Amino acid sequence: MTRTPPPARDAAAWRKSSHSDPVGAACVEASDRFADRVLIRDSKNPGRAILIFPLASWHAFTTALSRPERLRDRVFPRGDGD
């Protein structure tokens, strides 16, 4: 795991996911302030580990989530007998 240097952590402009739990029980925050990566953290524990995704990987992930049928077919390919 790559550690996020303090300047990058401090420079990040965090926003809460629109799919986070409204009462704060399951909140994820993202920062796309950087040109080449997206940072993700748990809003309940902002000082703990941050996940860092290359921008292209993040776009592929969020695109797959927006099209669950495509994600399902990639994860569980259909066999000839289906």
N, C-alpha and C positions, 0 to 999 in steps of 0.2 A: 504494500500500500504506500502510496506517495503522500508524504506529509505536506500540507498546505503551509507555505511560509506565512508568518504573521502579516507582512504587508499585503499579500494577496487576499488573505482572510479579511483584513480590515478594509480593503478597497472594494470588496464585493458589495453590491447593492442587492439585498435579499428581498424576495417577494414570496408570499405564501402561495402554495398551490391552490388552484380553484377547487380541487377535489379533496382538500383537507377537511378533517372533521370540524364542524362549526364550533364545537365546545372545546377544542384544543387537545383532544385526546390523541389524535394521529395527524400531526402536522409536519409537512415537508416544505422546506423553503429552497428556492433555486436562485442562482445568480448567473445571468448570461451576459454579464458586463465585459467579459473577456472575449477576444475575437476567435480564439482557438479551442475553448473549452467551456463546459458548464459545470458549476459547482452545486452540489446538493447537500443539505444538512437537515438534521432533526431540529425543529424550532424549539422543542422543549429542552434540548441540550446543545445550544449553539456553540459552546466552547469545545465540544468533543469532535470526533473525526468528521471529515468532510469527504464526500465521494466526488471524484473528478472524472468527468467523461469527456473524451474528445468530441468536438462539436458534431462531426459527421455521425458518430455512434449515437449521440443523444438524439439527433434528428431521426435516425433509423428506429430507435426505440420508441419515441413518441409517435411516429407515423404508424408503427405496428400497433400501438395501443389504440390509436384512433380507428383502426380497421381490424377488429378482433378476429374476423373470419380469415384474414391473411395471416395473422399471428398463429392461429390454431393450425392452419395448413402447414406452416413452416415447422412448428414444434411437433405436430403429430401428422406427418405425411400420410396421405390416404394410400392404402395398398390397392392392388388390382382387384382384390376380393370384396372391396367395400361398395 
